[in-house]
Amino acid sequence: MDNAEPQLTPVQKFGEAIADRVERWMPSPFVFAILLTYVAAIAAFISEGSSPADVALAWYGGFWNLLTFAMQMVIILVTGTVVAYHPSVRGGIQRLVRLPSNGRQAVVLVGVGSMLVGWISWGLGLIFGAILAREMGKAANKANMPVHYPLLAVAGYLGMSLTWGWGLSSSAGLLQATDNNIFMLEGIIDRVVPATEWVFHPYPLILTGLSILYGSLMLWLLSPPDQNARGIEQFVDLSDEETEAGLLHEGGAEAPDAGVVAPAADSPADRIDNSRVLGGVLAVTGLILFGRAFLTQGLGALNLNVFNFGFLVIGMLLYSSPARYQREFNDAVRGSAGVILQFPFYAGIIGIMTGTGLVDTMTEALLSIATQDTFPVVAWMTGGALNIFVPSAGGEWAIVGGPMLLAAQELSVPIGQTIAAYAVGDAHTNLLNPFWAIPLLAITGLRARDMFGYGITMMLLLVPFLGIALYLLPY
């Protein structure tokens, strides 16, 4: 019968069951951060015997401790957003969304695209995946192709939740590749760790390839039957083209800021602001300096500041006009507002965990059970557990990197393997904590509760794969 309920596979039933419950109970990302603050406070009170006053002072003491790193992370996100919104990139996305012929293919394509671009840059991968998910949803709607939009969004988030930790923008890797980093100054490690050990090495490269294959298979299996698919039209008002154009920059990068009166097209000020020579010469100079760093230092030149500088000048070169680039940058900063707001609150959670000794208790408990064979699995579990409370890979690594590096040296575990195992733990539980999904939610028009049921399902489905891969794969 046409009206009969579709037969669901066990994986589909699992996904729908979790999605139904999360949709009812999951709060907004900001409230999620506030609730985690209370959870950390209660854990410190119970585990460490800290008084409410001790917890409050520790929270206040840590509130502003991540300002430098927060700025670096926002620049990664913003510069990635600017590049992702360039017309040439958007044109490529439009070509991609015409490839699938059914909903499952659409979900897998978005997932693979997000994971590949996320390996290059988590900021670019996050925004690219979000735009790809939304455009795929629109294309499916026009073609009357059933596809489950919340799962499309999760697929667009997989770069941020899986492959980026093994990629070029790995926060822990970039920090260790920076000379005179905190652990070198503390005497825990006596050298920089070049990218050839934590990204351009067979271990993380094989893990990345396997994870893309496994993640794609899980997306395929999770895709609900056509009758159960909820398309983009159930979440986004596609009839309001003007609003949509403003949200997705479809008005073009040349559109002036709302409420700002543009100067006459032939005025000297306008010509200076839009001079492609001014922007282009500076961008080319920056790219030459960016390339020079690698020519003189090899792949070991890659660190957080070099990475940010590269994406900044690439964006300038793409847009060339200073005024146009500034408008795109301003729009991208607005999209990261939720991240900027919440960073100090997560820094406060770090303050609670470090100021009361809670993080030492957690880390020591996990590392105490590690052997040379199980250390990568334990490092993954440690990164994942901390990321729930502190979704900032660099912030977490600054806390636990020292004990983890010391334990790795005692067990004769290579530093590159330690970084890779920890990094995927940090990425993995982004499928539970919605902090980094804020820009994606804004672009896709979804609420956290709409997509994170499938996000949590994917997180659980990845557990056996990551555990086995990290345990068996030699460095």
N, C-alpha and C positions, 0 to 999 in steps of 0.2 A: 504493500500500500504506500501511496505517496506521502501520507501523513505519519507513517510509522517513525518512531524514534530511531535515530541512527545508532548502529552498534559501535561502541567506543572501545578502543584498545586499552589495555591497562595503563599505558603511559598517558593517553588522552584523559582517562578517568582521573588519574593522579593530578594532572595539570588543572583540570576543571574544578576538582574538589578544593585544591589549595586556593585557586583564583577566587572562588566564591567566598571563602572565609576572609581572605585578605581584603577583598573589596568592601566587606562590611566593617573591618576593624582597623585597617591601617590609617594612621593619622597623616597629616601633611609633613613634608620634610622638616620644617622648622619645629613643629611640635615634637617630631621624632627626636630631634636633637635635645630638646628640653627634657623629654622623658629619659633619654640616656644619661643626662646629667644627674637626675635623681637616682637612676640605677647605680651609677658609679659611686654616688655619695653613700647610698645604703650599703653597697659592697665594701666600701672603705670603713664604714662604721662597724660592720659585722666582722670582716676579715682582719682589719688592722686595729680595731678598737679606737678609732679616731672619734673625737667628740664633734658635734655639729659645728662648733666654732672652728675647729681644726680644718674640717672639710671646707667650710665657707672661705676661710683664709687661703687655703690651697687653691680653690677655684678662682678666687680673685687674683691670686699671685700668678696664675698661668694664663689669664685671659688675653694678654697682649703679647705672649711669647712667640707667636708664629707670624708676626707681621711681615718680616722679610720673606719668609718662605711663602706666605699667603700671596704676597705680591708676585713672586715668581710663578706660582701656580695660576694666578689670574691671567698673567701675561701669556702663558702657554695656552690657556683656554681662549683668550680673546684673539690672539694672533692666529690660532687654528680656525676660529670662527670666521675671521676676515678672509682667509684663504678659501675656506669651504664655500663662502657665499659669492666668490668671484664668478662672473658669467661663464667662464670657460669650464669651471668645475661643475656649475649647475647644468651646463649643456651636456656634460658627460653623464650626470645623474639622469637627465631626461632620456638619454639613449639607453641607459641601463634598465630603467623601469619598463621599457617596452619588450624586454627579453622574455620574462616568464609567461607561461601559458596556463598556469594554475596557481592556487594559493600557496601550496607547499613550496613550489619553486620560487615564488616571490619571497617567502620568509627566509629560505636558505640563501638566496642571492643577497638580501639585505644583511644577513649575518656574516657571510663571507666578506662582503665589502667593508663592513664595520671592523671586523677583526684584522683584515689586511691593512687598512688605513690606520687603525689604532696602533698597530705595531710601529708605524712610522712616527705618529704623534698622538698621544691620548686626547689632546684638545681637538686636533683636526678630526680624529676618528670619531669622537663623541658627536661633534656637530655634523660631520658627513653622514654618520649613521642615522642621526635624527632626521636630517633633510631627506635622505634616501628612504627612510621608513614612511615619512609623510607623503612624499611624491609617489611612492609605490602604492600607498593607500588610495591616493587620488586617481592614479592610472587604473587600478583595479576597479574602482567605482565607475569610471567612465566605460570600461570594457565589460561591466557586469560580471567580473571575476570574483567569486567569494574568497576573501582572505581575512583572517582574524587580526584586526588592527592592533590590539594590545600585544599580541605575540610579535608582530612586525616591530613594535617599539622595543621589545626585549632583544630582538635580533639586532637592532640598531645600537643597542647598548653593550653588546658582547665584546667589542673592542676594548671598552673601558673595564669590562668585568673578567677578561681572560688574557688577551694577547699583549696588552700594553706593558704589563710588568716584565715581559721578556724582550721588549722593543727598545727603540732608540731613546724614548723619553722616560725610561724607568727612573723614578726618583732616587731610589737607593743606589742604583748603578751610577747615575750622573753625579750624585753626592760623593761617592767613593772615587770617581774619576777626577774630582776637583782637588787640586793640590792644597795642602794645609787644611784639609777638612777637619771636622771636630774630632774624629777618632785618631787622626794623625797627631793632632795637637795634644790629645790625651795619652798618646803613647800606646794605644791599643793595636795600631797597625803602623807600619813604618814606610809605606809606599802608597802611591795612587794605584787604583785598580782600573786598568784600561778597558775600553769597550770590547776588546778582543776576548775578554774573560767572561763578560756577562751579557753580551748581545751577539757579537760576531764569533760565536763559538758553537761547535756542533751540539752541545747540550741544550742551550735555550732554543737554537734553531730547530732541532728535532721536536722539542716540546711544543713549539709554536705550530709546526706543521701538523702534528698529531692532534693538537687541541682544535685546530680549524676543522679537521675531518670529523672528530667526535662531536664538536659543538654543532656542526651542520647536520649530522645524523640525528641528534636530539631535537633540533628544531623541526626536522622532517617528521619525526615521530610524535612530537607535541602538537602539531598543527591539527586543529579540530576538524571534523567533517564539515562539508560545505553548509549543511543545514544549521550548524552551530556557530558558524563564523559571524562575527560582528564587525562590519566594515567601518571605514572611517566616517561615514555619514551618520553613524550612531553616536559619535563623539565630537565631531567638528561640523559647524555650519558652513557647508561648501557653497551655499547660495550667496553668502556675504563676501563677494570677491574683493571689495575694497579693504575690508578688515584683513582678509587672507593675504592680500598683496602687501599690506603693511607689515604683517607678521613675518612673511617670508622674503621680504625685500623684493617682491616681484615688481615693484614700481621702478626698480633699477637703482644701481648705486649712485646714479647721477641726481636722484630726487633730492631736493633740499630738505633740510630739517623742518619739521612742522613748526609753524609759528615764527619762522625766521624769514625775513624778506631778503631775497637774493639780490645782490647788486646787479646793475645793468650789465648785460653780457659783454659789452665793449669797454667797460670801465677798466682802468689800469689795475685796480685792486683785484678785480675778478680774474684778469689775465695772470697776475702774479700767483694768486691762490691756486689756479688750475694749471700752472706751468708744468708740463711734463718733463721739461729740462731740469728744473729744480729738484723734483722728486726722483727722476730717473737717474741722474748723475749720482745722487746720494745713495740710491738703492744699489746701483752697479758697484760703487765703491765698497759698500757694505758686503756685497756678495764676494768681491775679490778678497776682502779681509777674511771672510768666512771660509772661503776655499783655501786661502793661504794657511790658516790654522791647521787644516788637515794635510796640506802638502808638507808642512814643516814638522808636524807632530804625529802624522798618521791618524788612524782611527782613535788613538788615545786622546786626541784633542777634544772628543765629545764630552762636554759637561753641561750642567744646567744653564749657565749663562751663555755659552756658545750656542746651544740649541735654541734658546729664546731669541738671541740675536739673529740667527739664521732665518727663523720664521718671520721675524719683524721685517727684515729687509726683503724677503721674498714677497711679502704682502705689499710693501712699498713698490716693488718692481711691477707687480701685477696691475696695481691701480695707477701707478706713476704720478698722477695728479695729487698733490698734497691735500687739497680740499676734499677730494673724493675719498682718499684713504682715511682722512680724519673722520668723515661722516660714517664710513663703515666701522671704524674703530669705536666711535661713540655708540653705535647701535649694538656692537658686540659687548661692550661694557655693560649696557643695560641688561643684556641677556644673562650676565654673570652676577647680577645683583644679589640673588639668593645665596650664592656661594660666598660672596663678600660678607653678607650679614652673618652667616652661620660659622665662618671660620673662627672668630673669637670664642664662640660658645664651645666649639670642639677643642680649642686651645685651653679653655677652662676645664674641660673634662681631662685633658692631659695633666693640667695642674693638680686636679684631685688625685689622679692615679700615680703621679710622681711624688707629689708633696706628702701623701699619706703612706707611701711605700706599697700601694696596691699593685702597681705594675711590676715591681720587683718580685712580689709574691707569685703573680701570674706567670711571669717569665721563668723564674727559677723552677716552678712546679713543672712547667712544660719541658724545659731543657734538661731537667734532672732525669727524665725517662729516656733521653736520646742516646743512641749508640751511633757508631759511624755509619751503619746501614740505614738506620731510621731517622737520622738527623734531618735530611731534606723534608721528610713528612712532618716532623715536629716543627721545623721552621715554617712550613706552609700553614700548619694549624695555629702557630703563634701569631703569624701575620694576619690570618683570618679572624682570630678572636679579637685582636686589638683593633682591627679595622672597623669592627662593629661599633666601637666606642669612639674611635678617632679615624675617620675616613680621610686620612692624609698620609700617603706613603712616606713622604719625607719626614713629617712630624713623628710618625711611628718609629721610623728607622733611627731618628735622633735619640729616641728613648731606648729601644731594645737592640739597636745595632751593635753597641758595645758589648753587652753580655753575649749576644749571638755570635759575634766575631771571635770572642775569647773562647766560647764553647767549641766553635768550629775548629779553631787552631788546636785545642786540646785533643779533639777527635780526629785531627788530620783531614778535615773536610775542606776542599778548595774554596776560596773566597767567592769565586764566580758562581759556584754551585749554591753557596749559601744565599747570595743575593737573588739568584733566580728562584730558588724555592720560597724564600720569604716574599718576594715580589708577587708571585701568583697567589699567595694567601691573601695579601692585601687586595689584589684585584678581585678575587673570587667572591668575597662577601660584599662587594659593591652591589651584588644582586639582592642583598637584603637591606642595606642602608641606602636610602634614596638621595643622599647628599649630592653626589656627582650627577645624578639624573635631572637636576633642576633645569639646566638648559634644554635637555632633551624633552622634558615635559612641556616646557614653554613652546617649543617648536611643533611638537606633535599634537598639542592641545589636549593631552590626557592628564588625569590626576595620578598621583603615585599609586593609589589603591587600584586604579584601572589596570596597570601593567605589572605591578610587583608580585601578584599571585603567580604569574608565569615566570617572573624573575626568580622568586624563591624556589619554584619547581626546578628551574634550570640549575640553580645553585646546588640543589640536592642531587640532581642527576649527574653533575660534574664530579661529585665527591669520589665515587669509586675509580673513575678514570684518573683523576689527579693523584689519588693515593697510590695506585698501582704504578703509574708512570714515574712518579718521583722516587718510589722505592726501588724500582727495577732498572731505570735508565742510568747507566754509568756516566760519569763526567769525563 
